[in-house]
Amino acid sequence: DLWPDPFGNFLLQGLLDFGSAEMREELMTAVFAADVVDMTLNIHGCRVIQKALLVLDQASVCKIITELQDIEEVIPFIFD
């Protein structure tokens, strides 16, 4: 529930940057339990996804991208 918060997203970004591998895995489990598309459309949630794409391993990045591959889901990003 921290990702849409103006300050909570900074905490999550910090945990992705400096947290342990186990912590990152738990965060990604929570991200995938939420709606990745909704997160990317949120002004604060998109920062968490951007940080995840920068710091996570290739398998996790591929999983995020797979969530965003549906063309119907991508069109709103064009106008955001």
C-alpha positions as CSV (number, residue, x, y, z in Angstrom):
1,D,0.0,0.0,0.0
2,L,3.0,2.3,0.1
3,W,3.5,2.5,-3.7
4,P,0.8,5.2,-4.4
5,D,1.9,7.3,-1.5
6,P,4.0,10.4,-2.3
7,F,6.5,9.4,0.4
8,G,6.0,5.7,0.6
9,N,7.2,5.2,-2.9
10,F,10.6,6.6,-1.9
11,L,10.8,4.0,0.9
12,L,10.1,1.2,-1.5
13,Q,12.7,2.6,-4.0
14,G,15.2,2.7,-1.2
15,L,14.4,-0.9,-0.2
16,L,14.9,-2.0,-3.8
17,D,18.2,-0.1,-4.0
18,F,19.7,-1.1,-0.7
19,G,17.7,-4.1,0.6
20,S,18.8,-7.7,0.6
21,A,18.0,-10.1,-2.1
22,E,15.3,-11.7,0.1
23,M,13.7,-8.3,0.7
24,R,13.7,-7.5,-3.0
25,E,12.0,-10.8,-3.7
26,E,9.3,-10.1,-1.1
27,L,8.7,-6.7,-2.6
28,M,8.3,-8.2,-6.0
29,T,5.9,-10.8,-4.7
30,A,3.8,-7.9,-3.3
31,V,4.1,-6.0,-6.6
32,F,2.8,-9.0,-8.5
33,A,0.0,-9.5,-6.0
34,A,-1.1,-5.9,-6.9
35,D,-1.8,-4.8,-10.4
36,V,1.4,-3.9,-12.2
37,V,-0.5,-2.0,-14.9
38,D,-2.2,0.1,-12.2
39,M,1.1,0.8,-10.6
40,T,2.7,2.0,-13.8
41,L,-0.2,4.4,-14.4
42,N,0.1,5.9,-11.0
43,I,2.4,9.0,-10.7
44,H,4.2,7.5,-7.6
45,G,3.8,3.8,-8.4
46,C,5.5,4.2,-11.8
47,R,8.7,5.3,-9.9
48,V,8.7,2.0,-8.0
49,I,8.4,0.0,-11.3
50,Q,11.1,2.1,-12.9
51,K,13.5,1.4,-10.0
52,A,12.6,-2.3,-10.1
53,L,13.5,-2.4,-13.8
54,L,16.9,-0.9,-13.0
55,V,17.9,-2.9,-10.0
56,L,16.3,-6.4,-10.3
57,D,17.6,-9.5,-11.9
58,Q,16.8,-10.3,-15.5
59,A,14.1,-12.9,-14.5
60,S,12.2,-10.3,-12.4
61,V,12.5,-7.7,-15.1
62,C,11.1,-10.1,-17.7
63,K,8.2,-10.9,-15.4
64,I,7.3,-7.2,-15.2
65,I,7.6,-6.7,-18.9
66,T,5.4,-9.8,-19.5
67,E,2.7,-8.2,-17.3
68,L,2.8,-5.1,-19.6
69,Q,2.8,-6.9,-23.0
70,D,-0.9,-6.9,-23.6
71,I,-1.5,-4.2,-26.2
72,E,-4.8,-3.2,-24.7
73,E,-3.0,-2.5,-21.4
74,V,-0.2,-0.5,-23.1
75,I,-2.3,2.1,-24.9
76,P,-3.0,4.2,-21.8
77,F,0.8,4.6,-21.3
78,I,0.9,6.6,-24.5
79,F,-1.4,9.2,-23.2
80,D,0.0,9.3,-19.6
